[in-house]
């Protein structure tokens, strides 16, 4: 049966790949994989709000737009500018023809081994893995948008938790990498999975805190009137405190399902047998975000892609839904944000941009100029939209010799297409200074950590050995710097000077302490006049572009960075580095300066030497020397 479904998907894709570029582009538009409407990124209509809609044309020299068969978006306001038919889609800016990307979508649906994909499609390994990451991001957003709450009045929902981890080479120590929450609706055959970072400490209080953290998704996933079925490894009190009044705990060994209708055997069997297969021997190399992406893919396949043909049809449908959303940025940008934080709520409504400001802004960040006369019509090479099939509206990549620029899509409105009289509206004066909000206070901020957690932190001068050179250290900060230096260089002299010649934020090394201090002041500490987004550290050539980026990408007082010890949060990555040095220096944990993961090398004075080696491997594997 599964093989027959693969044959169906295979024949469908092969028939599409036989199309000419023109016919293939029309098929992409009909499927919704490329946008059916595009807007000028520079001009708006005289009402200062409505964007100018582009029109689909056919370029006479097809060789200039080979991938689309000549289709290209044109406008009367910018007669010499062509917008790619693939703008805003997953095909935008791809180094390969769209037919190759369709093959990758097909192989993802069939779960083809990556090495086989590389060999058959002739695409490098890195590109395939990045493309598959985008596929999983589509799955994540579709789950968040389409999954309804499980259970209901007198309906059963099974809840279970397993710990996945790695074992040391000598087999004496097992470290928990991640805990996985599984929630199953056995009646409707639905399942949800969540990866949770394990708490290192033990004790009754931390036991309660652990399950508050693990069971948190149940608020969004499960109806409060449901009957919760679980086992004795899950804290019943936490479920009661969350509002679940009907909770049954049964030992799995008492009676297997279906004899015991109050057992959570189904979800536990799924967690033990199916979930570990997704990771095999790669678990230790994966971040919690990547683990969650794989879990979301598994959940998506269980519901929408149990066989290859269904997986292909549904991933195309979900991709089309997400392509047509008007968000002010490209689909690839949105998918990368989903991949970076799959734990955030990604319903489609959360992707919508804020209303257009009263002052019209052009793509270069300046105010719209006064009205200009309508430019002359395009010369012969481009045909009118009226000459094309009614079902078609789309575009293509510019020729290799032309310059390519990233286009910003303007949100669509219900205002009818205006008459062809004038292009640009009168510029509207900016708001008076007293009505403007400072950029820093609007987007950036901090949230203090839990003082109780800070008080509970155990600090001492325990001597711990470096796992490489066996040098002893009595301070976590000096040990951390030493291990990072090992990951970067085997030069002993460089390692001795790393404390005063290495930047603690970006780990860049300098020949002298003076040059390192200059780097700190010019790059990391000079924020008043800097044209850098302090949240994602992207650089801009002028302030209007920075402001436009903040408006499109970030939200008010966004705090994406969190301390793994006391829950201190900040908008800026470097604040977490400074916080760890100032607040948690002298403690029993090390902090990765890139992903901010904390690793304990001791527990209340008891050494955990294997974790020192784990931290070093984490730095070396996740951040190779060349990238550092």
C-alpha positions in Angstrom: 0.0 0.0 0.0 2.8 2.4 0.9 4.7 1.6 -2.3 1.6 2.3 -4.4 1.2 5.7 -2.7 4.8 6.5 -3.6 4.1 5.5 -7.2 1.2 7.9 -7.3 3.3 10.8 -6.0 6.2 9.9 -8.3 4.0 9.9 -11.4 2.4 13.2 -10.4 5.7 14.9 -9.9 7.2 13.5 -13.1 4.3 14.7 -15.2 4.8 18.3 -13.8 8.6 18.2 -14.4 7.9 17.5 -18.1 6.3 20.9 -18.5 8.0 23.7 -20.3 9.3 26.6 -18.1 6.2 28.7 -19.0 3.8 25.9 -18.3 5.6 24.9 -15.1 5.4 28.6 -13.8 1.6 28.5 -14.6 1.3 25.3 -12.6 3.2 26.9 -9.6 0.8 29.8 -9.7 -2.3 27.6 -9.8 -1.0 25.6 -6.9 -0.3 28.8 -4.9 3.5 28.0 -4.5 4.3 31.4 -5.9 2.3 34.6 -5.2 -0.5 35.6 -7.5 -0.2 39.3 -6.7 2.8 41.5 -6.2 3.1 45.2 -5.2 5.6 48.0 -5.8 8.0 48.2 -2.9 8.7 51.9 -3.6 5.4 53.7 -4.4 1.9 53.9 -2.9 -1.3 55.4 -4.3 -2.5 59.0 -3.5 -4.3 57.8 -0.4 -0.9 57.2 1.2 -1.9 53.7 2.1 -2.8 51.6 -0.9 0.2 49.9 -2.5 0.5 50.0 -6.3 -0.3 46.6 -7.7 2.1 45.1 -10.3 0.9 43.5 -13.5 2.1 40.2 -14.9 3.7 40.4 -18.3 5.6 38.2 -20.8 9.1 39.3 -21.7 9.7 38.8 -25.4 13.3 37.5 -24.9 12.6 34.3 -22.8 16.3 33.7 -22.3 16.4 36.7 -19.9 14.0 34.9 -17.6 14.6 31.3 -18.3 13.2 29.8 -15.1 9.7 31.3 -15.6 9.5 31.0 -19.3 9.5 34.8 -19.7 6.8 35.7 -17.1 7.8 38.8 -15.1 6.0 41.4 -12.9 6.0 45.0 -14.2 4.6 48.3 -13.1 3.8 51.6 -14.7 5.4 53.5 -11.8 8.8 51.8 -12.3 8.9 50.9 -16.0 12.5 49.8 -15.9 12.2 47.5 -12.9 11.2 43.9 -13.2 10.1 41.8 -10.1 10.7 38.1 -10.1 7.8 35.8 -10.4 9.3 33.8 -7.5 9.6 36.8 -5.2 8.2 36.1 -1.7 8.1 32.3 -2.3 10.3 29.4 -1.3 11.9 29.6 -4.7 13.1 33.2 -4.2 16.9 33.6 -4.7 17.5 29.8 -5.1 20.7 28.8 -6.7 18.8 26.0 -8.5 15.9 26.0 -11.0 12.4 25.7 -9.4 12.1 22.2 -10.9 15.0 21.1 -8.7 13.3 22.5 -5.6 10.1 20.6 -6.5 12.2 17.4 -6.6 13.4 18.2 -3.1 9.8 18.7 -1.9 9.0 15.3 -3.3 11.9 13.6 -1.7 11.1 15.2 1.6 7.6 13.9 1.4 8.9 10.4 0.6 11.5 10.7 3.5 14.3 9.8 1.1 17.7 9.5 2.7 19.7 12.8 2.4 22.7 11.1 0.8 20.5 9.6 -1.9 18.9 13.0 -2.5 22.4 14.5 -2.9 23.3 11.8 -5.4 20.0 11.8 -7.4 19.2 15.5 -7.5 22.8 16.7 -7.8 22.4 19.2 -4.9 25.0 19.6 -2.2 24.4 18.2 1.3 24.3 21.5 3.0 21.6 22.9 0.7 19.4 19.8 1.1 19.6 20.0 4.9 18.7 23.7 4.9 15.8 23.1 2.5 14.5 20.3 4.7 14.7 22.6 7.7 12.4 25.0 5.8 10.0 22.0 5.2 9.9 21.3 9.0 9.2 25.0 9.7 6.2 24.8 7.4 5.1 21.8 9.4 5.5 23.7 12.7 3.4 26.7 11.5 0.7 24.4 10.0 0.4 22.5 13.3 0.1 25.7 15.3 -2.5 27.0 12.9 -4.7 23.9 12.3 -4.5 21.7 15.4 -7.6 22.0 17.5 -7.6 21.3 21.3 -7.7 17.6 22.2 -10.3 16.0 24.4 -13.4 17.5 25.8 -16.1 16.6 28.3 -15.6 13.0 29.4 -13.1 12.4 26.6 -9.8 10.7 27.4 -6.4 12.2 26.7 -3.2 10.3 27.5 -0.1 12.2 28.8 3.4 10.8 29.2 7.0 11.9 29.6 10.3 10.3 28.6 13.9 11.3 29.0 16.3 11.1 26.0 20.0 11.2 26.7 23.5 10.2 25.9 25.8 7.8 27.7 29.5 8.4 28.4 32.1 6.3 26.6 32.8 4.2 29.6 29.1 3.6 30.1 29.1 4.7 33.7 27.2 8.0 33.3 24.0 8.9 31.4 23.2 12.5 30.8 19.7 13.6 30.0 19.7 15.7 26.8 16.0 16.5 26.6 12.7 15.5 28.0 9.8 14.8 25.6 6.2 15.4 26.5 3.7 13.3 24.6 0.0 14.1 24.5 -2.3 11.7 22.6 -6.0 11.7 21.8 -6.6 7.9 21.3 -10.1 8.3 20.0 -9.1 10.7 17.1 -5.6 9.3 16.7 -4.0 12.7 17.4 -0.6 13.4 19.1 1.4 16.4 20.1 5.1 16.4 21.2 7.2 19.0 23.0 11.0 18.9 23.7 11.8 20.4 27.2 15.2 21.2 28.6 15.8 19.1 31.7 16.4 20.6 35.1 19.8 19.6 36.6 19.0 19.9 40.3 17.1 17.4 42.4 14.8 17.9 45.3 11.0 18.3 46.0 10.9 21.9 44.9 12.7 21.3 41.7 10.5 18.2 41.1 7.4 20.5 41.1 9.2 23.2 39.0 10.2 20.5 36.5 6.6 19.4 35.8 5.3 23.0 35.7 7.8 23.5 32.9 7.1 20.1 31.1 3.3 20.3 31.3 3.0 23.9 30.3 1.8 23.2 26.7 -1.3 21.4 28.0 -2.9 24.8 28.5 -3.1 25.3 24.7 -3.3 21.7 23.7 -6.0 20.0 25.9 -9.5 20.9 26.9 -9.8 21.4 30.7 -12.8 19.1 30.9 -10.9 16.1 29.5 -10.0 13.0 31.5 -6.2 12.9 31.8 -4.7 9.5 31.8 -1.1 9.3 33.0 1.3 7.2 35.1 3.0 7.8 38.5 6.1 9.5 36.9 4.0 12.6 36.2 3.1 15.0 39.0 -0.6 14.8 39.6 -0.7 18.0 41.7 0.7 20.1 38.8 -2.2 18.9 36.6 -4.7 19.8 39.2 -3.2 23.2 39.6 -3.5 23.7 35.9 -7.3 23.2 36.1 -7.5 19.5 35.1 -9.8 18.0 37.7 -10.2 14.5 36.2 -6.7 12.9 36.4 -6.1 9.1 36.6 -2.7 7.7 37.4 -2.1 4.0 36.6 1.1 2.0 36.7 1.8 0.7 33.2 2.7 -2.7 34.7 -0.7 -3.0 36.3 -2.7 -3.8 33.2 -1.8 -3.1 29.6 -4.2 -1.4 27.2 -6.8 -2.2 26.0 -7.7 -4.1 29.2 -7.1 -1.0 31.3 -9.0 1.9 29.7 -7.3 4.3 32.2 -3.8 3.5 31.1 -1.5 5.8 29.1 0.1 2.8 27.4 -0.5 4.1 23.9 1.4 7.4 24.3 4.2 5.8 26.3 4.7 3.1 23.6 4.8 5.8 21.0 7.3 7.8 23.0 9.6 4.8 23.5 9.4 3.2 20.1 8.8 5.9 17.5 10.3 9.1 18.9 13.9 7.8 19.4 14.1 6.7 15.8 14.0 10.3 14.6 17.4 11.0 16.1 19.3 7.6 16.1 22.9 8.5 17.1 22.7 12.2 16.4 20.9 13.4 19.6 24.1 14.7 21.3 24.8 17.0 18.3 21.3 18.6 18.2 20.0 21.7 19.9 16.6 21.6 21.6 15.2 23.8 18.8 16.3 21.3 16.1 14.9 18.4 18.2 11.6 20.2 18.4 11.6 20.7 14.6 11.9 16.9 14.1 9.1 16.3 16.6 6.9 18.7 14.8 7.6 17.0 11.5 6.7 13.7 13.2 3.4 15.1 14.4 2.7 16.6 11.0 3.3 13.3 9.2 1.0 11.4 11.6 -1.9 13.7 10.7 -1.3 15.0 7.2 1.4 12.7 5.7 1.2 9.1 6.7 2.0 8.1 3.1 4.1 9.8 0.5 1.3 11.0 -1.8 -0.7 12.6 1.1 2.5 14.2 2.5 3.3 15.7 -0.9 -0.2 17.1 -1.5 -0.5 18.5 2.0 2.9 20.1 2.3 2.2 21.8 -1.1 -1.1 23.0 0.3 0.3 24.3 3.5 3.2 25.9 1.7 0.7 27.7 -0.5 -1.2 29.0 2.5 1.9 30.4 4.0 3.2 31.9 0.8 0.2 34.1 0.2 0.2 35.6 3.7 0.8 39.4 3.7 3.5 39.9 6.3 5.9 42.5 5.0 8.8 40.0 4.5 9.6 36.9 2.4 8.5 33.4 3.2 12.1 32.3 3.6 12.6 35.0 6.3 9.5 33.8 8.2 10.6 30.1 8.0 14.0 30.9 9.3 12.4 32.7 12.3 10.2 29.6 12.9 13.3 27.4 12.8 15.1 29.6 15.3 12.3 29.3 17.8 9.7 26.6 17.1 8.4 26.9 20.6 6.8 30.3 19.9 3.1 30.3 18.9 3.1 30.5 15.1 -0.5 30.7 14.1 -0.9 32.5 10.8 -2.5 35.5 12.5 0.8 36.1 14.4 2.6 36.5 11.1 0.6 39.6 10.1 2.3 42.9 10.1 1.2 46.0 12.0 -1.0 48.5 10.2 0.8 50.8 7.6 2.0 54.1 9.3 0.4 57.3 8.3 3.6 58.6 6.8 4.2 56.7 3.6 7.7 55.2 3.5 9.6 54.0 0.4 11.8 50.9 0.4 14.9 53.1 0.9 13.5 54.4 4.2 12.7 57.9 3.0 9.3 59.7 2.7 7.4 59.3 -0.5 8.2 62.2 -2.9 5.6 64.6 -4.3 3.4 63.5 -7.2 5.2 62.8 -10.4 3.8 62.6 -13.9 2.9 59.1 -15.2 5.8 57.6 -16.9 5.5 56.6 -20.6 4.3 53.0 -21.3 6.8 50.2 -21.6 8.3 49.6 -25.0 7.5 46.5 -27.0 9.3 43.6 -25.2 6.7 43.2 -22.5 3.1 42.2 -23.3 0.0 43.4 -21.5 -1.5 41.3 -18.7 -4.7 41.2 -20.7 -2.9 39.0 -23.3 -2.2 36.2 -20.7 -4.4 33.4 -19.5 -6.8 34.6 -16.8 -5.7 32.0 -14.3 -2.1 33.3 -14.3 -0.4 36.0 -12.3 3.3 35.7 -11.4 7.1 36.5 -12.1 10.7 35.3 -12.7 14.3 35.8 -11.6 16.2 38.6 -13.4 18.9 37.6 -15.9 22.3 36.6 -14.4 23.9 39.9 -15.6 21.3 42.1 -13.9 21.4 43.2 -10.3 19.2 41.5 -7.8 17.7 43.3 -4.9 15.5 42.0 -2.1 11.9 43.3 -2.5 9.7 44.1 0.5 6.1 43.0 0.0 3.5 45.6 1.0 0.4 44.3 2.8 -2.6 43.8 0.5 -5.7 45.9 1.0 -9.3 45.7 -0.2 -9.1 49.1 -1.9 -9.9 48.7 -5.6 -7.2 49.2 -8.2 -7.0 53.0 -8.8 -7.2 54.8 -12.1 -3.9 55.4 -14.0 -3.7 59.1 -13.2 -1.0 59.7 -10.7 1.6 57.5 -9.0 3.1 59.0 -5.8 1.1 60.9 -3.2 2.0 64.0 -1.4 4.5 63.4 1.4 2.9 63.6 4.8 4.9 65.5 7.5 6.3 63.3 10.2 4.8 63.1 13.7 5.9 65.9 16.1 8.8 64.8 18.4 6.6 64.6 21.5 4.5 61.9 19.8 7.4 59.7 18.7 8.7 56.8 20.9 12.5 56.3 21.3 13.6 53.2 19.4 15.6 51.8 22.4 12.9 51.9 25.0 10.2 50.6 22.6 12.1 47.4 21.4 14.8 46.7 24.0 14.5 45.8 27.6 15.5 43.4 30.4 13.6 41.3 33.0 15.4 40.5 36.2 16.0 36.9 37.2 14.3 35.1 40.1 16.0 36.1 43.3 15.1 32.8 44.9 16.9 30.9 42.2 19.9 33.2 42.6 20.0 32.6 46.4 19.7 28.8 45.9 22.8 28.8 43.6 25.6 26.9 45.3 29.0 28.7 45.1 32.4 27.4 46.3 36.0 27.2 45.2 35.9 23.5 44.2 39.0 22.5 42.2 38.1 21.1 38.9 40.5 19.7 36.2 40.6 20.6 32.6 39.7 17.5 30.6 42.5 18.3 28.1 45.6 19.5 29.9 44.5 18.5 33.5 45.2 22.0 34.8 43.1 22.7 38.0 40.7 25.7 38.3 38.7 27.0 41.2 36.5 29.4 39.3 33.9 28.6 36.7 34.7 31.7 34.6 38.4 31.0 34.3 37.6 27.3 33.5 35.1 28.3 30.9 37.5 30.7 29.2 40.2 28.1 29.3 38.0 25.4 27.6 36.9 27.9 24.9 40.6 28.6 24.3 41.2 24.9 23.9 38.4 24.7 21.3 40.1 27.6 19.4 43.8 27.0 19.6 46.4 24.5 20.7 49.0 27.2 21.0 49.8 27.4 24.7 51.0 31.0 24.6 47.7 32.1 22.9 45.7 30.2 25.6 47.5 31.9 28.4 46.8 35.3 27.0 43.2 34.5 26.0 41.9 36.1 29.2 43.0 39.6 28.1 43.1 39.2 24.3 39.8 37.4 23.5 36.4 39.0 23.2 34.0 37.4 25.6 31.0 38.2 23.3 32.1 37.0 19.9 35.3 35.0 20.9 37.4 36.9 18.4 41.1 36.9 19.3 43.5 39.9 19.2 47.2 40.3 19.3 47.2 42.7 22.2 44.9 43.6 25.1 44.7 47.2 23.8 43.4 46.0 20.4 40.9 43.8 22.1 39.6 46.7 24.3 39.3 48.9 21.1 37.2 46.1 19.5 34.9 46.0 22.6 34.3 49.7 22.6 33.9 50.1 18.8 31.8 46.9 18.1 30.0 45.8 21.2 29.7 48.8 23.6 29.1 51.6 21.1 25.3 51.5 20.9 24.1 55.1 21.0 24.9 55.7 17.3 25.2 52.2 16.0 23.2 51.0 13.0 22.9 47.5 14.3 19.8 45.7 15.6 20.8 44.7 19.1 18.4 41.7 19.1 19.5 39.8 16.0 22.8 41.8 15.4 22.0 42.6 11.8 23.8 45.7 10.4 22.2 48.4 8.3 23.6 51.2 6.2 21.2 53.9 7.6 18.8 54.5 10.4 15.6 54.4 8.4 16.4 50.9 7.2 17.1 49.9 10.8 13.8 51.3 11.9 12.0 49.5 9.1 13.7 46.2 10.1 12.6 46.6 13.7 9.0 47.4 12.6 8.8 44.3 10.4 10.8 41.8 12.4 10.5 42.5 16.1 7.9 43.3 18.7 7.7 45.7 21.6 10.2 44.8 24.4 11.2 41.6 22.7 13.2 39.4 25.2 14.4 36.4 23.3 17.5 35.6 25.4 17.1 33.8 28.8 19.5 32.8 31.5 19.3 29.0 32.1 19.9 29.4 35.8 17.7 32.2 37.1 15.5 33.1 34.1 16.9 36.6 33.6 15.8 37.8 30.2 17.1 40.5 27.8 16.7 41.8 24.3 20.5 41.6 23.8 22.7 38.6 23.6 25.7 40.3 25.3 23.6 41.2 28.3 23.3 37.5 29.1 27.1 37.1 28.8 27.6 40.1 31.2 24.9 38.7 33.5 26.5 35.3 33.8 29.9 36.8 34.6 28.5 39.2 37.2 25.8 37.1 38.9 26.8 33.5 38.4 30.6 33.8 38.5 32.0 31.5 41.2 29.1 29.0 40.6 29.1 25.5 39.4 28.0 26.1 35.8 29.6 27.0 32.5 27.8 29.0 29.8 28.1 28.6 26.0 28.8 32.1 24.7 26.9 31.3 21.5 23.6 29.5 22.3 23.8 30.5 26.1 23.3 26.8 27.2 24.5 26.2 30.8 26.3 23.0 31.8 26.9 22.0 35.4 30.4 20.7 36.3 29.4 20.1 39.9 26.3 19.7 42.0 26.6 21.2 45.5 30.3 20.4 45.7 30.1 17.0 44.1 32.2 16.9 40.9 30.6 16.0 37.5 33.9 15.9 35.5 32.3 14.3 32.5 30.3 17.5 31.9 33.6 19.4 31.4 34.3 17.2 28.5 30.7 17.6 27.3 31.0 21.4 27.4 34.3 21.3 25.3 32.7 19.0 22.8 29.6 21.2 22.6 31.8 24.2 21.7 33.9 22.2 19.1 31.0 20.4 17.4 28.4 23.1 17.3 30.8 25.9 16.6 33.8 24.6 14.6 37.1 26.4 14.9 36.8 28.0 11.5 33.6 29.6 12.4 34.8 30.8 15.7 
